Amino acid sequence: MTTPPPVSTTRPSDGSLSSDDAETGTNVSSTSSLFHSAERLITPSSAETTVPEQTTGGFSGTFNSMNPTLAVLKVTALQQAVGHPVAYARVLMQMGYEPLPAYRGKTLFGKESLFYPNVFRYLQYVYNIDGCTGLYRGFGCALLSKMVCWYTTTKVEELLGPVELTVPNDETKPRWDICIKKTLREVRCQSWGILLSHPFQVMAIRSMGQFVGREKIYSSINIFQNFQEIYNHQGIGGFFVGLIPRWLLEIATIVISNMIVHMLKSQLPSQTEMIPLYEYVAAFVAQTFTYPLSVVTTVTAVNGSGLRAGRLPISPIYANWQDAYKQLGKAEQLKRGSSFFNRAAIGIPTTGALLRHA
């Protein structure tokens, strides 16, 4: 199952919003996202709190002394560098590429089943072929996609200005109208970030997918080469393949997360120290529910690209993302890549690898 990303909470200084100031300030990100879960940037709940100040010293204090935007970009680059190899492996799994043979094992209930090797065995396989630098295939485009999405979302939020909310001083329970208003604002901001960053998302996925067929068409860094290749092969539309399932994925995650947090705060104690726990639970539930759209986004982005990862026997050619969703659902492949351990080989194996006993 996917591991939800860390969630930040920002609280404005206006005491009149005390009952709902942190209600939906969380923009739980993927992607994927690109790599679903995990990797999504957290968008602050108002333009005035784009980069919250912290009083801690050490490493965090160093970033706070910098320009706020530069500090966020540096932290984002560091997080992406640390998590990219695992995200890269997940993208290949979502494509249906399983180079290692499945083995027979037993579930927790003692039932015999088929399993694929865990993510570390998968990364070791990639490392044995491409070396350490090979684990960072597509890193440049993936990082650029994240930064463009975050920067665009932040600037749109600044243009919209602060949310005008009036809460009575005696109001103690979170209110649905405030939750909905904040959620709609997050959806508007995030939608622009998704739209402008998606071409780089496509480049990143295709660059990673080249591992399957050993192509060298797309570059991890040279976006101009990638732009030319996509435009020559698919035209303008090629830059936005997979946009709709990605948008549905991101927006559904925001809505579900905010609704769950609101309900938890309404029914359970809403002390400040409990809010991060509520947000973590909400992120986990939301990403579990929306994960199939992450698989569809990855498959659609590489499908029809000319890469081996987007052709049989790895992947059929789908008419559109709805067709991909329907066919992957029938083959029980909408959850592939969702788990890093005990990776059950459910449905029809893509590569027909030989089986072995654990």
C-alpha positions in Angstrom: 0.0 0.0 0.0 1.3 3.5 -0.7 2.9 5.5 2.1 1.2 8.9 2.4 3.5 11.9 2.2 4.2 14.1 5.2 1.5 16.8 5.6 2.2 20.3 6.9 -0.3 22.5 8.8 -0.2 26.3 8.6 -2.3 28.4 10.9 -2.9 32.1 10.3 -2.6 34.5 13.2 -6.2 35.7 12.9 -7.8 34.5 16.1 -11.3 34.7 14.5 -10.5 31.6 12.5 -9.4 29.4 15.4 -12.1 26.8 14.8 -11.2 26.2 11.2 -7.8 27.7 10.4 -6.2 24.4 9.8 -9.2 22.6 8.5 -8.3 22.2 4.9 -4.9 23.9 4.7 -3.5 20.6 3.6 -3.0 20.0 -0.1 -2.1 16.3 0.0 -0.1 15.6 -2.9 1.1 11.6 -5.9 2.1 11.6 -7.8 2.1 10.6 -8.3 1.9 11.4 -8.9 4.0 11.8 -10.8 4.4 9.3 -8.3 1.3 9.5 -6.3 1.9 9.6 -2.7 4.4 10.6 -2.2 5.9 13.2 -3.9 3.4 15.9 -3.9 4.2 19.4 -2.8 2.2 20.9 0.1 0.4 24.1 -0.9 -0.2 26.5 1.9 -3.8 27.5 2.7 -3.4 31.2 2.1 -1.1 33.5 0.2 0.1 35.0 3.5 1.6 31.7 4.7 3.4 30.6 1.6 6.5 29.6 3.5 5.7 29.3 7.2 8.4 30.5 9.6 9.9 28.1 12.0 11.7 28.7 15.3 13.9 25.7 15.2 17.5 26.1 14.6 20.1 24.0 12.8 19.3 22.8 9.3 15.9 24.4 9.2 17.2 27.7 10.5 19.7 27.8 7.6 16.9 27.6 5.1 14.8 30.3 6.8 17.6 32.8 6.5 17.4 32.4 2.7 14.9 33.8 0.3 11.6 31.8 1.1 11.1 30.6 -2.5 14.8 29.5 -2.8 14.5 27.7 0.5 11.5 25.7 -0.6 13.1 24.8 -3.9 16.2 23.6 -2.2 14.2 21.5 0.3 12.1 20.1 -2.6 15.3 19.2 -4.6 16.7 17.4 -1.6 13.5 15.4 -1.0 13.2 14.5 -4.6 16.9 13.4 -4.7 16.3 11.1 -1.7 13.1 9.6 -2.9 13.6 9.4 -6.7 15.0 5.9 -6.9 11.9 4.4 -5.2 9.6 6.6 -7.2 11.4 5.5 -10.4 10.9 1.8 -9.5 7.2 2.5 -8.8 6.7 4.1 -12.3 8.2 1.0 -13.9 5.9 -1.2 -11.8 2.9 0.9 -12.8 3.8 0.4 -16.5 3.6 -3.3 -15.9 7.3 -4.0 -16.3 8.3 -6.9 -14.1 11.8 -8.2 -15.1 12.3 -10.4 -12.1 10.4 -13.8 -11.9 7.5 -14.1 -9.5 7.8 -16.7 -6.8 5.4 -18.8 -4.8 4.8 -17.8 -1.2 2.2 -17.7 1.5 0.0 -14.9 2.7 -0.5 -13.9 6.3 -3.4 -16.4 6.4 -1.3 -19.2 5.0 -2.8 -19.2 1.6 -0.4 -19.9 -1.3 0.0 -17.0 -3.7 2.3 -15.5 -6.2 4.6 -12.6 -5.3 7.0 -10.3 -7.1 10.3 -9.4 -5.4 10.3 -6.3 -3.2 11.3 -2.8 -4.3 14.9 -3.2 -3.1 15.4 -6.3 -5.3 13.9 -4.3 -8.1 16.3 -1.4 -7.5 19.2 -3.8 -7.3 18.2 -5.1 -10.7 18.2 -1.5 -12.1 21.5 -0.8 -10.4 23.2 -3.9 -11.9 22.3 -2.7 -15.4 22.7 1.1 -15.2 24.8 1.7 -12.1 24.1 4.4 -9.5 23.4 7.1 -12.0 20.8 4.9 -13.6 18.7 5.1 -10.5 18.2 8.8 -11.3 16.8 8.3 -14.8 14.2 11.1 -15.4 15.2 13.0 -12.2 15.7 16.4 -13.9 12.3 16.4 -15.6 10.6 15.1 -12.4 12.1 17.8 -10.3 11.2 20.5 -12.8 7.6 19.2 -12.8 7.4 19.5 -9.1 8.9 22.9 -8.9 6.7 24.3 -11.7 3.6 22.8 -10.0 4.5 24.3 -6.6 5.5 27.7 -8.0 2.4 28.1 -10.1 0.1 27.0 -7.3 1.7 29.4 -4.9 1.5 32.4 -7.3 -2.1 31.7 -8.2 -2.9 31.6 -4.5 -1.2 35.0 -4.1 -3.2 36.4 -6.9 -6.5 35.2 -5.4 -5.6 36.9 -2.1 -6.5 35.7 1.4 -9.7 33.8 2.0 -12.4 36.1 3.5 -13.9 34.1 6.3 -15.9 35.3 9.2 -16.4 33.0 12.2 -18.2 34.0 15.4 -16.0 34.1 18.4 -18.2 31.6 20.2 -18.0 29.1 17.3 -16.3 25.9 18.6 -17.1 23.3 15.9 -15.7 23.2 12.4 -18.2 24.4 9.8 -18.9 22.7 6.4 -19.2 26.0 4.5 -15.7 27.0 5.5 -14.3 23.6 4.6 -16.0 23.7 1.2 -14.8 27.2 0.5 -11.2 26.4 1.3 -11.3 23.1 -0.6 -12.6 24.9 -3.8 -9.8 27.4 -3.4 -7.2 24.6 -3.2 -8.7 23.0 -6.3 -8.4 26.2 -8.3 -4.8 26.8 -7.3 -3.7 23.2 -7.8 -5.4 22.9 -11.2 -3.2 25.6 -12.7 -0.1 23.9 -11.2 -1.1 20.6 -12.7 -1.8 22.1 -16.2 1.5 23.9 -16.5 3.7 21.2 -15.0 2.2 18.3 -16.9 4.4 18.5 -20.0 7.4 17.9 -17.7 5.6 15.1 -16.0 5.2 13.4 -19.4 8.9 13.8 -20.1 9.9 12.4 -16.8 7.7 9.3 -17.2 8.9 8.6 -20.7 12.5 9.1 -19.8 12.1 6.5 -17.0 10.2 4.2 -19.4 13.2 4.0 -21.7 14.8 1.6 -19.3 12.4 -1.1 -20.5 13.5 -0.9 -24.2 17.0 0.7 -23.7 16.0 3.6 -25.9 17.7 7.0 -25.8 15.1 9.2 -27.2 14.2 11.3 -24.2 16.7 13.1 -22.0 16.5 13.4 -18.2 17.8 17.0 -18.4 17.5 18.4 -22.0 13.9 19.5 -22.1 14.3 21.1 -25.5 15.2 17.7 -27.0 12.1 16.3 -25.3 9.9 19.1 -26.5 11.0 18.5 -30.1 10.5 14.7 -29.9 7.0 14.9 -28.4 5.9 17.7 -30.8 7.2 15.9 -33.9 5.7 12.6 -32.8 2.3 13.6 -31.3 1.9 17.4 -31.8 0.7 19.7 -29.0 -1.6 17.0 -27.6 1.4 14.9 -26.8 2.4 17.2 -24.0 -0.9 16.6 -22.2 -1.5 12.9 -22.5 -2.6 11.6 -19.1 -3.6 15.1 -17.9 -7.2 14.2 -17.1 -6.5 11.2 -14.9 -3.8 13.1 -13.2 -6.1 16.1 -12.5 -8.8 13.8 -11.2 -6.2 12.1 -9.0 -4.9 15.3 -7.5 -8.3 17.0 -7.0 -10.0 13.9 -5.6 -7.1 13.5 -3.1 -7.6 17.2 -2.0 -11.4 16.8 -1.7 -11.4 13.5 0.1 -8.6 14.5 2.5 -10.3 17.8 3.5 -13.6 16.1 4.0 -12.1 13.4 6.2 -10.1 15.9 8.3 -13.3 18.0 8.7 -15.3 15.0 9.9 -12.6 13.9 12.3 -12.3 17.3 13.8 -16.1 17.5 14.1 -16.5 14.2 15.9 -13.2 13.8 17.8 -11.0 16.1 19.9 -9.6 18.8 17.7 -6.6 19.9 19.8 -3.7 21.2 17.8 -1.5 18.2 18.4 -4.2 15.9 17.0 -4.5 17.7 13.6 -1.4 16.2 12.0 -2.6 12.7 12.9 -6.0 13.4 11.3 -4.3 14.7 8.2 -2.1 11.6 8.0 -5.0 9.3 8.3 -6.9 11.4 5.7 -4.0 11.3 3.3 -3.7 7.5 3.6 -7.3 6.9 2.9 -7.5 9.4 0.0 -4.4 8.0 -1.7 -5.6 4.4 -1.3 -8.9 5.4 -2.9 -7.3 7.4 -5.8 -4.3 5.2 -6.5 -5.7 3.5 -9.7 -5.7 6.9 -11.3 -2.0 7.2 -10.7 -1.5 3.9 -12.6 -3.7 5.1 -15.4 -1.8 8.4 -15.6 1.6 6.6 -15.9 0.3 4.1 -18.5 -1.4 6.8 -20.6 1.7 9.0 -20.6 3.8 6.3 -22.1 1.2 4.7 -24.3 1.6 5.5 -28.0 4.9 7.2 -27.4 6.8 4.8 -29.6 8.7 3.4 -26.6 8.7 -0.3 -25.9 7.2 0.3 -22.5 4.1 1.6 -24.3 3.7 -1.4 -26.6 3.0 -5.1 -26.4 4.0 -7.3 -24.6 4.4 -4.7 -21.9 1.3 -2.7 -22.6 -1.6 -2.8 -25.1 -2.4 0.3 -27.1 -5.3 2.1 -25.4 -7.7 4.4 -27.3 -7.7 6.9 -24.4 -7.4 7.0 -20.6 -10.9 5.7 -20.0 -10.1 2.7 -22.2 -6.9 2.2 -20.2 -8.8 2.4 -16.9 -11.4 -0.1 -18.1 -8.9 -2.6 -19.5 -6.6 -2.4 -16.5 -9.5 -2.9 -14.2 -10.6 -6.0 -16.0 -7.1 -7.4 -15.8 -6.9 -6.5 -12.1 -3.9 -4.3 -12.7 -5.1 -1.0 -11.2 -3.2 -1.6 -8.0 0.2 -2.6 -9.4 3.0 -0.7 -7.8 0.9 0.2 -4.8 3.0 -1.9 -2.4 6.8 -2.1 -2.1 6.8 -5.4 -0.1 4.7 -8.6 -0.4 3.9 -7.5 -3.9 1.1 -9.9 -4.9 1.1 -10.9 -8.6 -2.6 -10.3 -9.1 -4.4 -10.8 -12.3 -2.7 -11.6 -15.6 1.1 -11.3 -15.4 2.4 -8.8 -18.0 5.6 -10.5 -18.9 4.8 -14.1 -18.3 8.0 -14.5 -16.2 9.0 -18.0 -15.0 7.9 -18.9 -11.5 10.1 -20.1 -8.7 9.5 -21.1 -5.1 10.5 -18.7 -2.3 
